[in-house]
Structure formats: C-alpha cells, structure tokens
C-alpha cells in the first residue's frame, strides 16, 4: 500500500498558541486528503475533506476558523489548530486518496495533541 | 446521519482460536465497505474494500463477507496469532465524496 506520513507524531502546546500538523503522501499524488479526530474510546470522526488547490469542506459542527486546512500540493496537506484550548487535546489523523484509487484511502500514523 | 456499528467492542482469545466480528450499516444507498487493521502506534492498514453484495475476500488467515441487502459484514480470523492483536475498524464509503464513516472498532487481544 501507499505510504502517508504525519508530523509531528505528538505535540504539547500551551493554551492560546497554534499548532500545525503536516500530512504527506510519500509515493503517490493525493488529490484528496481527509482529516479525522478521535475522541477517547470513540471512533474516528471526519473533520474535513481537502482537495488539492481548493478550499476544504468541513463537516457539520467543525469550526473552519479553528481548524485551518491547506492542501497546497498533491503530496502535502496541513491542519492548523488555532488558539488551541485544552478541549482541543485529541488524536488527529489524516488519510490520502487519489482519483486513480477511487476506493482506497491510506492513513498516516496520527498526531497526539495535548494542550496545557 | 449514517451509523456504523461494530460488535463486540473488545475480544480476548487464546492463540489458535478462530474469531469473528460484525460490522452493521444502513443498507440503503450502499457504495463500499472498508476494513482496516490498526495496531498501536502505527497507521491503520487497509485490509479489504468490498462493493458487491455477496463479496468474499481473503488475505492469509483473515477473510471478510458482505451482505448489502441486510447491511452487515463479517470479518473472520482463522487460528488467531498474537500478532493479530489490534483494533479492527470498518467504514462505510461514499461514492461521490470518498468520505469514510467509521464504526467504533473491535479491539482484539490474542494471548499466547
């Protein structure tokens, strides 16, 4: 399968600061990337869909000004958690797909964010 | 709101046991059903993508079946090994957006 990396794998930040998480597809061009969040003992919840070169589509209840998503190239999408608060502490994971692989998504290893 | 349910939530088996889990989903407007294996500290790994009613897929000791009319899929592991210990996720795929809606997962622990 294809390889997707995520950086950083964990981060601790202070309340009020912003944190950027990168998601890279290493061996294929990802026309679409997805960002998920996992709450404790819950399923992966889709936050937004990011298409290369266009604005991200956010799921209901996800604040687009809070979670800024950029998909500037076919191999990189970033999620920036702005003015982070302790309730933003969570596990964030991205996946990447392409038109040529219409059914498949490949996941990164995730980022554990802790806001103090 | 689409709801994908997995059962059981967790499972402990002895090495060599065979086991199976269930994924239930709404049967209307079905497009695709995905199974992933997620080991701790690793990326979720795609196991199967199934699209047709009656599909059966196999990968080594792991196999899956799909019933789109009644809205369920089974994942089977034959002769479980400690390395099979992981969380197994199923997800419903959307045709026009590529979105996946995940179940909460079944965590399998295989004891040597």
Contacts between the chains, C-beta under 8 A, distances in Angstrom:
chain1	res1	chain2	res2	distance
A	1	B	45	7.0
A	1	B	46	5.9
A	4	B	43	6.6
A	32	B	98	5.6
A	34	B	98	7.5
A	34	B	99	7.1
A	34	B	100	7.3
A	36	B	102	7.9
A	41	B	104	7.9
A	42	B	104	6.4
A	43	B	4	7.7
A	43	B	89	7.6
A	43	B	102	4.5
A	43	B	103	6.0
A	43	B	104	4.3
A	43	B	105	6.6
A	44	B	89	7.3
A	44	B	91	8.0
A	44	B	100	8.0
A	44	B	102	4.5
A	45	B	102	7.8
A	46	B	99	5.9
A	46	B	100	7.0
A	46	B	101	7.2
A	49	B	97	6.4
A	49	B	98	7.3
A	49	B	99	6.4
A	57	B	97	8.0
A	93	B	44	7.8
A	95	B	100	7.7
A	97	B	98	5.4
A	102	B	98	7.4
A	103	B	32	5.4
A	103	B	34	7.6
A	103	B	49	4.4
A	103	B	51	7.2
A	103	B	93	6.5
A	104	B	46	6.1
A	104	B	49	6.3
A	105	B	34	7.7
A	105	B	46	7.5
A	105	B	98	7.1
A	105	B	100	6.3
A	106	B	43	7.6
A	106	B	46	7.0
A	107	B	36	7.5
A	107	B	43	4.5
A	107	B	44	4.4
A	107	B	45	7.9
A	108	B	43	5.8
A	109	B	41	7.1
A	109	B	42	6.1
A	109	B	43	4.6
A	110	B	43	7.5
